[in-house]
Amino acid sequence: MDYGLKGQAAIVTGSTSGIGHAIAQALAEAGVDVVLNGLGDPVAIEATRSQLEQATGVRVRYHGADMTRGDEIADMVAFAQGELGRLDILVNNAGIQFVSPIDQFPTDKWDQIIAINLTSNFHAIRAALPIMKGQKHGRIINIASAHGLVASPFKGAYVAAKHGVLGLTKTVALEIAEAGITCNAICPGYVHTPLVDGQIKDTAKARGMSEEAVVRDVILAAQPSKQFISFDQLNGMVLYLASAAGGGVNGAHLSIDGGWTAG
Ligand code: NAD
């Protein structure tokens, strides 16, 4: 399918793993030059980068900005413009999770989750908007969560950050509504990534359950479809929002959660 994105340029934060990696791959396959970002082994990251570049023929670059650092995020945006000549699509995806009752929640974990899951979106959007305004074209896609709409116990920092992402999304959307730019949030339910794998293992240990039972009775208990959301399903939503067809969608949160937040 041709999404009309050939020749555009994107940054996908947190794209060395999971959802971000899948989105970066889908954008590259659609003809978009991509800046990858995220933590990991430099050798493995370089292998991923060059593999994607060779497989798709687009330019693929990597910037190691730490999403807790506003200065590094601004540098990543400048790097993208310098390397790729433009910036059409910003996918704010990097995120982490930590599970604890609120009265025992480590304060440094709270600060880290708010920084990576929420404040990094602010820094990236702040740096990207002047470029997008100059081009009169831009698509900002924030990967929030079903937890941007509803809560679960013990995920206080994550739920607060993701609700914050929806507030930021709507505010930015109103500010840029006439500038040829859109800003939207995607709210996925559970996707089977390393982040969720960690939760499955931790929950199995904490509750003395098998990992299979945790998937069935805990993780997917909230997801009426009883199935993980696939990378292809998520990628389809990102490509739609990035395309001309998605140009009228602004300030929206799009749920992709197997019915979780319908209840
Ligand atoms: P993941 O752990 O597989 O990937 C997270 C990415 O973020 C990695 O590339 C990691 O290196 C990067 N990252 C973490 N801390 C960073 C930092 N300080 N600086 C730069 N990069 C950093 O996780 P995932 O499941 O793919 O999650 C991606 C996003 O999707 C997150 O925002 C998450 O909240 C959201 N989400 C995930 C699910 C799910 O079920 N997996 C559901 C809803 C929303």
Boltz pocket constraint, residues with backbone or C-beta under 6 A from the ligand:
constraints:
  - pocket:
      binder: B
      contacts: [[A, 13], [A, 14], [A, 15], [A, 16], [A, 17], [A, 18], [A, 19], [A, 20], [A, 37], [A, 38], [A, 39], [A, 40], [A, 64], [A, 65], [A, 66], [A, 67], [A, 68], [A, 92], [A, 93], [A, 94], [A, 95], [A, 96], [A, 116], [A, 117], [A, 143], [A, 144], [A, 145], [A, 146], [A, 187], [A, 188], [A, 189], [A, 190], [A, 191], [A, 192], [A, 193], [A, 194], [A, 195], [A, 196]]
      max_distance: 6.0
